[in-house]
């Protein structure tokens, strides 16, 4: 059965998710999380998209992005996931797929719902009982958005 086409629009926001193959860990050490964020910054600079929120969990990733051109979504995720997989497999002497299937994308309206989605993503570790507070989880955008950490990645959404 063929997979359905994605609804991708110019100047639209998306909640993107990628899960580890068979729910395996995609991040094992702090260096792994840092490498993913370094690659995310690289692709953000390369394709000029806005990043409103993110959360890296041990076996999956959430990103909230706004694309100025719909054509860049696949390029961003393919480049990011492939570059990270190559790095991860080399580091841990592995071969094959790191990510389970293709990434998921959900269209988000640019209104209060966008802010709710960002908060949902950032509080994922708390809902999963991995951390008690967003202060404790070092791999989400929450501290950057709230001004507790230098912001080098996250953009502020314009809801108008």
N, C-alpha and C positions, 0 to 999 in steps of 0.2 A: 504494500500500500504506500503510495507516494506521500511524503510529508507535506503539510500545508504550507503555503507561502506566508511569510511574515508581513504584517502590516507595518510598513516603515514610511514615515512622513518627514519632510523637511521641517526644521524648527520645532521638533517635538521632543518630549522627554520619555525616557524608558527606564524601567527597572530591569536590569540584566542579572542573570544568575547562571553560574556554572558550578557543577557538582563533580566531585572526584569520582572516577570510574569505580563502580561497585561501592560507592560511598567511602572509598579509601581516603586517607589523609593526603591532602595536596600540600600541606604546610606542616613541617615536623619541627624545625628549629626557627628561632627568631630570624636568622639569615634568610630563610625561605620567604617569610612575610615581607621582609625588607626588599628582597629581590623583586617580588611581585609588584610592590608599590613603586619601585624604581622603573620597572617596565611600564606600569600604568602611566607614570609621569611622562615617559618617553613617547608613548602612543598619544597621550593627550596633547603634547607639543607638536607631534607630527600631523595629527588630523584635526586639531583645533576644535575639539568638543569641550563642553562644559561638564564638569564632574561635581555633582551636588552632594553626594553621599556615597559611602562605601562601608563595607564590613567584610573582613576576611575571617572566616571560621576555619577550623582545622581541615574540614573536608569540603568546603564550598565557599563561593564568593558572591557577594551582592554589590552591584554598582547602580547608582542613579545618575543618568547622564542626559544631556540635551545635545542633540545633533543639529548642526546647521544644514547639513546635506544628508539625506537618507542613504546615499550610496556608501557612506563611510562606516556604517555599523558593522557590516561583515568584515571589513578590513581591520577595524579596531580589534574585534574579538578574535579573529583568526590570528592576527599578528601577536596579540597579547598572549593568548592561550598557547600558541605554537612556540613562541620564544620562551615562555616559562617552562613548558614541557621539556624542551630540549635542555634547558639549564638544569631542571630538576632531575631528569633521567641521567644526565652526565654526573651530577653531584652524587646521586645515590646508586649509580651503576645499574640503572634499570633500562628497560626497553618498552616500547609500546605506548598505548593510550594512558594519559593521566586523567583526562576529563571524560565524563559520562555523556556520550551523545553530543548533540549540538547544544549550545547555550540557549537559555530561555530568555525571551524578551516580552515585557508587558508595557503597553502604551500607558502613559500617565498624563492626566490633564494638568495644565499649568495653573493650578489654583491651590486652595488649602490642601487638597488631596496630595499634591506633590510634597508638601511639608510633612504630612502624615506618613507618606511612604519613606521619606528620609529617616524619620524617627523610627519607623518600623524596622528598617534595615539596621540602624545603629543600635537598637535595643535587642537585636536578635540574640546576642550572647547572654543577656540577662534572662530572656524568656527560656533559653535553653539550659538555664541553671549552671552555666559555666562560670559566670561572674555575677557578683552581687550588684555592681554599679557600673555605669559607663566609664567612670573614672578608672576602673580596674582593667578594662579591656584595651590593650594598646593598638589594636589593629582595626579601628573604625574611625570614621571622620568626626565623631562626636566632639572630641577635645579640640579639634581644629575649628569646627563650627562655633563652639562656645568660647573660643579665645584662650583656652588653657594650654594650647600647644601651638608652636609656630605653624602657620598655614602655608604650605607650599603646593597643595594639590587641589583643595576644595574651592569651588566658586559659590557665590551667593545667588540664589535664584531670584529672578525678577518676575513677580507674579502678575504684573499688569499686562 
